[in-house]
Amino acid sequence: GVGKSAAGNTILGREEFRSEISVTSVTHECSAAQATVSGRSVTVVDAPGFFDTDMNPEESMIEIMKSVDLSSPGPHAFLIVFRVGRLTHEDQQILQMIEMMFGQEVLKYSIILFTHGDWLEDHPIEEIIKKSRDLRCLVDQCGGRCHVFNNEDQSNREQVNDLLEKIDTMVEQNRRGHYSNQMYEEAQRRREDTKRRQGEKTAPKSKSGKCLVLRLRNCLFMLLGRCKRLPGWTMQLPW
C-alpha cells in the first residue's frame, strides 16, 4: 500500500496496525488504537480504502461506515495519504472520489500526507510541489495543507509534532468544529439521489474506470484525539 497503516504507527509511536511492504492494502477491517501524543490523548482509526482488490465495494462501504462510528462524534481531520513522487491519472481522481463519498465539506478537514519522505533526501516538499502542476492542484484542493512522513524513522517525533501543529491550525480555522456524522449521512443521501437520477450511467464501464476503482484501495485514514491543553475541546486527527 501507500504506507497508511505505517503512518498511523508513526503517529502513535508504536507498532499497533499491521503494516508490510505490499502492492495491495493489508487493512481489511477497521481498528482503533489510542496513545498520548504530545500531551494529548489521540485515537487512530485505521480502515481499508474505499475499494480494496480483496474486498467487494459493499464490504468496503460497510467497513468505512464503521470507521465513521468509531470516530464519533466525527473527525476533526482527515489525512489523505500518497507516496512521494509523480501522481498517476487515477491518483488525481482520488479527491473527487472522497468528495463523492463524504461530501464537499470533507476537504475543509483534510490534509495531504506524503509518505516515504526519505526519498526526498534534502529537497523540501514545497519545492517538489512547486515544480508539479498536478501536485499543486492536489494540495490546493485541501487548502494548501500537506505534510511529509518518513515512516522508517518513527523515533523522529518532530515530524509528528509538526503534523499536530498543522492540524491545530486547521481546527482553529474550522472554528474548532469537526466533520460530523450528520455531514456524512447527508453526503450519502445526496450520493444515492445522484445514483437514482443517473441510473446505470454511474456504473464504471471503461477499462480506465475499473482501474480507478482498483487503485483507490489505500488512500485515506483518520485520527481522533482530545487536546488536554483545551479541556472539553475534542480534536480529531488523521484516519
VOPAGU-2260 file (C-alpha; in pm, 1 decimal, decimal comma):
REM VOPAGU-2260
SITE   aa  ch    i         X         Y         Z
SITE  GLY   A    0       0,0       0,0       0,0
SITE  VAL   A    1      95,5     365,4      26,4
SITE  GLY   A    2     201,1     346,0     391,8
SITE  LYS   A    3    -129,2     441,2     553,9
SITE  SER   A    4    -111,5     195,9     844,4
SITE  ALA   A    5     259,3     267,5     891,8
SITE  ALA   A    6     174,7     637,5     921,6
SITE  GLY   A    7     -74,3     551,4    1194,3
SITE  ASN   A    8     200,4     364,4    1378,0
SITE  THR   A    9     433,8     662,3    1338,8
SITE  ILE   A   10     178,1     894,5    1496,2
SITE  LEU   A   11     115,4     656,5    1786,4
SITE  GLY   A   12     487,3     595,3    1832,9
SITE  ARG   A   13     445,9     219,1    1839,2
SITE  GLU   A   14     356,0     -74,4    1614,7
SITE  GLU   A   15     -19,3    -102,2    1650,1
SITE  PHE   A   16    -150,7    -158,3    1297,8
SITE  ARG   A   17     -39,4    -430,1    1060,0
SITE  SER   A   18     199,6    -279,5     807,5
SITE  GLU   A   19     413,3    -450,2     547,5
SITE  ILE   A   20     556,2    -396,1     200,3
SITE  SER   A   21     279,5    -493,4     -39,7
SITE  VAL   A   22     128,4    -379,3    -368,8
SITE  THR   A   23    -218,5    -414,6    -214,6
SITE  SER   A   24    -371,1    -295,0     107,8
SITE  VAL   A   25    -315,3    -514,1     414,2
SITE  THR   A   26    -600,4    -345,9     604,9
SITE  HIS   A   27    -933,6    -525,4     568,4
SITE  GLU   A   28   -1116,8    -427,1     887,3
SITE  CYS   A   29   -1144,2    -109,7    1090,5
SITE  SER   A   30    -935,6     -91,7    1404,2
SITE  ALA   A   31    -866,6     182,3    1655,5
SITE  ALA   A   32    -575,0     249,0    1888,2
SITE  GLN   A   33    -504,4     516,3    2147,2
SITE  ALA   A   34    -188,1     683,8    2271,0
SITE  THR   A   35     -75,7    1001,0    2443,4
SITE  VAL   A   36      94,4    1211,9    2178,3
SITE  SER   A   37     247,8    1549,6    2264,3
SITE  GLY   A   38      42,3    1573,3    2581,2
SITE  ARG   A   39    -291,9    1479,2    2431,0
SITE  SER   A   40    -491,2    1159,7    2405,4
SITE  VAL   A   41    -513,7    1053,2    2042,3
SITE  THR   A   42    -717,5     773,5    1890,7
SITE  VAL   A   43    -618,8     649,7    1546,2
SITE  VAL   A   44    -882,2     472,7    1338,1
SITE  ASP   A   45    -729,1     265,3    1059,6
SITE  ALA   A   46    -964,9     144,1     788,5
SITE  PRO   A   47    -947,1     -10,8     443,5
SITE  GLY   A   48    -953,8     225,3     149,0
SITE  PHE   A   49   -1273,4     293,7     -40,9
SITE  PHE   A   50   -1208,8      -5,7    -263,3
SITE  ASP   A   51    -971,1    -294,0    -198,9
SITE  THR   A   52    -865,5    -554,2    -450,9
SITE  ASP   A   53    -953,0    -825,6    -196,5
SITE  MET   A   54   -1288,2    -675,2     -95,8
SITE  ASN   A   55   -1600,5    -604,5    -294,5
SITE  PRO   A   56   -1737,0    -246,2    -286,5
SITE  GLU   A   57   -2017,7    -339,2     -46,5
SITE  GLU   A   58   -1772,7    -481,7     207,0
SITE  SER   A   59   -1552,7    -174,4     180,7
SITE  MET   A   60   -1850,3      55,9     232,5
SITE  ILE   A   61   -1955,4    -131,7     546,8
SITE  GLU   A   62   -1606,2    -103,3     694,5
SITE  ILE   A   63   -1580,8     265,9     609,7
SITE  MET   A   64   -1914,8     326,2     782,9
SITE  LYS   A   65   -1776,2     150,5    1090,1
SITE  SER   A   66   -1478,1     385,0    1089,4
SITE  VAL   A   67   -1710,3     685,7    1098,6
SITE  ASP   A   68   -1885,2     534,5    1400,7
SITE  LEU   A   69   -1550,9     471,1    1571,9
SITE  SER   A   70   -1462,0     838,2    1535,3
SITE  SER   A   71   -1795,2     963,1    1672,8
SITE  PRO   A   72   -1894,7    1244,5    1700,9
SITE  GLY   A   73   -1669,3    1287,1    1395,8
SITE  PRO   A   74   -1305,4    1350,1    1299,0
SITE  HIS   A   75   -1154,6    1696,8    1305,5
SITE  ALA   A   76    -910,6    1597,3    1033,4
SITE  PHE   A   77    -867,6    1352,0     750,1
SITE  LEU   A   78    -522,9    1258,2     625,2
SITE  ILE   A   79    -525,9    1162,9     258,8
SITE  VAL   A   80    -217,2     951,3     202,8
SITE  PHE   A   81       1,6     936,2    -108,0
SITE  ARG   A   82     355,5     822,5    -175,4
SITE  VAL   A   83     605,0    1094,5    -258,7
SITE  GLY   A   84     651,7    1101,8    -634,2
SITE  ARG   A   85     463,6    1153,3    -957,8
SITE  LEU   A   86      87,3    1114,4    -937,7
SITE  THR   A   87     -86,6     878,4   -1175,7
SITE  HIS   A   88    -404,4     982,6   -1355,1
SITE  GLU   A   89    -601,1     764,0   -1115,4
SITE  ASP   A   90    -431,9     924,7    -813,7
SITE  GLN   A   91    -554,4    1261,5    -934,8
SITE  GLN   A   92    -914,6    1139,8    -916,1
SITE  ILE   A   93    -896,3    1034,5    -551,2
SITE  LEU   A   94   -1011,8    1365,5    -403,1
SITE  GLN   A   95   -1312,9    1360,3    -633,2
SITE  MET   A   96   -1398,0    1012,8    -506,2
SITE  ILE   A   97   -1354,7    1126,3    -145,6
SITE  GLU   A   98   -1591,4    1417,2    -206,0
SITE  MET   A   99   -1842,6    1179,5    -361,0
SITE  MET   A  100   -1827,2     959,8     -52,0
SITE  PHE   A  101   -1808,6    1223,3     222,8
SITE  GLY   A  102   -1941,2    1540,8      59,4
SITE  GLN   A  103   -1775,1    1869,1     -37,0
SITE  GLU   A  104   -1723,5    1971,3     326,2
SITE  VAL   A  105   -1468,4    1695,3     380,8
SITE  LEU   A  106   -1180,6    1882,3     213,1
SITE  LYS   A  107   -1206,6    2158,0     476,2
SITE  TYR   A  108   -1095,8    1893,9     725,6
SITE  SER   A  109    -829,4    1731,0     508,7
SITE  ILE   A  110    -450,3    1733,7     484,8
SITE  ILE   A  111    -241,7    1560,2     219,1
SITE  LEU   A  112      12,7    1330,6     385,5
SITE  PHE   A  113     305,2    1217,8     171,7
SITE  THR   A  114     484,2     903,6     287,7
SITE  HIS   A  115     835,1     777,6     202,3
SITE  GLY   A  116     980,3    1115,6     292,5
SITE  ASP   A  117    1328,9     962,6     287,1
SITE  TRP   A  118    1302,2     960,0     -93,1
SITE  LEU   A  119    1312,5    1339,8     -88,1
SITE  GLU   A  120    1664,8    1339,5      56,8
SITE  ASP   A  121    1735,4    1709,0     126,3
SITE  HIS   A  122    1467,1    1851,0    -105,0
SITE  PRO   A  123    1176,7    2023,4      76,4
SITE  ILE   A  124     832,5    1901,3     -26,9
SITE  GLU   A  125     733,7    2259,0    -113,1
SITE  GLU   A  126     999,8    2260,4    -384,1
SITE  ILE   A  127     865,8    1936,4    -531,9
SITE  ILE   A  128     508,0    2065,1    -526,0
SITE  LYS   A  129     606,8    2392,5    -689,5
SITE  LYS   A  130     752,7    2206,0    -987,4
SITE  SER   A  131     448,2    1983,5   -1039,4
SITE  ARG   A  132     114,7    2125,9   -1152,4
SITE  ASP   A  133     -62,4    1802,5   -1055,8
SITE  LEU   A  134      76,6    1810,7    -701,9
SITE  ARG   A  135      -9,7    2180,1    -666,3
SITE  CYS   A  136    -366,3    2110,5    -774,5
SITE  LEU   A  137    -392,3    1822,0    -529,3
SITE  VAL   A  138    -264,4    2020,5    -232,3
SITE  ASP   A  139    -457,9    2336,1    -324,7
SITE  GLN   A  140    -784,9    2144,3    -306,7
SITE  CYS   A  141    -705,7    2082,7      59,7
SITE  GLY   A  142    -636,2    2448,9     131,8
SITE  GLY   A  143    -261,4    2415,9      68,4
SITE  ARG   A  144    -223,6    2178,4     363,7
SITE  CYS   A  145      30,3    1898,0     333,0
SITE  HIS   A  146     288,5    1713,5     538,7
SITE  VAL   A  147     560,6    1451,5     488,3
SITE  PHE   A  148     631,6    1140,6     694,3
SITE  ASN   A  149     933,3     914,7     694,7
SITE  ASN   A  150     778,4     601,0     841,7
SITE  GLU   A  151    1121,7     438,3     853,7
SITE  ASP   A  152    1218,0     680,4    1132,2
SITE  GLN   A  153     941,8     650,1    1392,4
SITE  SER   A  154    1176,4     782,8    1659,4
SITE  ASN   A  155    1162,5    1122,4    1486,8
SITE  ARG   A  156     881,6    1275,9    1689,5
SITE  GLU   A  157     938,0    1620,8    1540,0
SITE  GLN   A  158     759,3    1511,5    1222,6
SITE  VAL   A  159     459,2    1407,6    1433,0
SITE  ASN   A  160     458,8    1725,6    1641,4
SITE  ASP   A  161     474,7    1936,4    1324,4
SITE  LEU   A  162     174,2    1748,3    1187,1
SITE  LEU   A  163     -22,9    1808,8    1506,3
SITE  GLU   A  164      54,1    2179,7    1484,8
SITE  LYS   A  165     -79,2    2190,5    1129,0
SITE  ILE   A  166    -392,6    2011,3    1241,1
SITE  ASP   A  167    -432,5    2251,5    1534,5
SITE  THR   A  168    -421,9    2541,1    1288,2
SITE  MET   A  169    -680,2    2375,7    1064,3
SITE  VAL   A  170    -908,1    2305,0    1359,4
SITE  GLU   A  171    -892,0    2671,0    1459,6
SITE  GLN   A  172    -977,9    2772,2    1102,7
SITE  ASN   A  173   -1278,6    2541,3    1125,1
SITE  ARG   A  174   -1382,7    2715,1    1449,3
SITE  ARG   A  175   -1285,8    2406,3    1647,2
SITE  GLY   A  176   -1551,8    2213,7    1463,2
SITE  HIS   A  177   -1527,6    1863,5    1324,9
SITE  TYR   A  178   -1657,6    1662,6    1034,2
SITE  SER   A  179   -1979,8    1519,8    1171,1
SITE  ASN   A  180   -2176,7    1203,0    1121,0
SITE  GLN   A  181   -2457,7    1428,0    1001,3
SITE  MET   A  182   -2234,4    1557,3     719,7
SITE  TYR   A  183   -2153,5    1200,2     623,9
SITE  GLU   A  184   -2518,7    1095,3     625,0
SITE  GLU   A  185   -2613,9    1397,3     415,0
SITE  ALA   A  186   -2337,8    1313,7     166,4
SITE  GLN   A  187   -2472,1     958,6     144,1
SITE  ARG   A  188   -2824,7    1083,9      78,3
SITE  ARG   A  189   -2700,0    1309,9    -199,7
SITE  ARG   A  190   -2494,7    1027,0    -346,6
SITE  GLU   A  191   -2796,0     794,9    -352,0
SITE  ASP   A  192   -3009,9    1067,7    -509,8
SITE  THR   A  193   -2748,2    1117,7    -780,8
SITE  LYS   A  194   -2730,1     744,4    -848,1
SITE  ARG   A  195   -3106,9     722,6    -880,2
SITE  ARG   A  196   -3112,9    1014,1   -1125,1
SITE  GLN   A  197   -2829,5     883,6   -1335,7
SITE  GLY   A  198   -2928,1     518,5   -1322,3
SITE  GLU   A  199   -2682,4     289,7   -1488,6
SITE  LYS   A  200   -2470,3     581,6   -1606,3
SITE  THR   A  201   -2284,7     578,5   -1273,0
SITE  ALA   A  202   -2150,7     225,9   -1326,5
SITE  PRO   A  203   -1786,8     223,5   -1448,0
SITE  LYS   A  204   -1781,6      70,5   -1796,7
SITE  SER   A  205   -1440,0     161,8   -1929,4
SITE  LYS   A  206   -1111,2      -6,8   -1855,4
SITE  SER   A  207    -980,1     315,2   -1703,8
SITE  GLY   A  208   -1281,9     335,3   -1473,4
SITE  LYS   A  209   -1215,8     -14,7   -1347,9
SITE  CYS   A  210    -851,6      74,1   -1290,0
SITE  LEU   A  211    -958,7     372,5   -1080,8
SITE  VAL   A  212   -1170,5     150,9    -857,0
SITE  LEU   A  213    -880,8     -86,6    -800,4
SITE  ARG   A  214    -633,4     189,0    -718,0
SITE  LEU   A  215    -847,5     352,5    -450,1
SITE  ARG   A  216    -764,1      80,1    -204,1
SITE  ASN   A  217    -542,3     259,7      42,0
SITE  CYS   A  218    -590,5     631,9      15,2
SITE  LEU   A  219    -736,4     752,5     341,6
SITE  PHE   A  220    -701,3     730,1     713,4
SITE  MET   A  221    -824,3     938,6    1001,2
SITE  LEU   A  222    -731,2    1031,0    1353,7
SITE  LEU   A  223    -926,6    1147,5    1652,5
SITE  GLY   A  224    -799,6    1299,4    1974,9
SITE  ARG   A  225    -872,6    1517,2    2272,4
SITE  CYS   A  226    -640,0    1810,6    2338,5
SITE  LYS   A  227    -568,8    1823,2    2710,9
SITE  ARG   A  228    -447,2    2181,7    2684,9
SITE  LEU   A  229    -800,0    2287,7    2593,6
SITE  PRO   A  230   -1038,0    2098,2    2826,5
SITE  GLY   A  231   -1361,1    1997,0    2663,0
SITE  TRP   A  232   -1232,6    2052,4    2311,1
SITE  THR   A  233   -1235,0    1738,5    2101,0
SITE  MET   A  234    -961,9    1736,4    1838,8
SITE  GLN   A  235    -973,1    1467,0    1577,2
SITE  LEU   A  236    -671,2    1387,3    1372,5
SITE  PRO   A  237    -596,0    1154,9    1081,4
SITE  TRP   A  238    -764,3     840,7     978,6
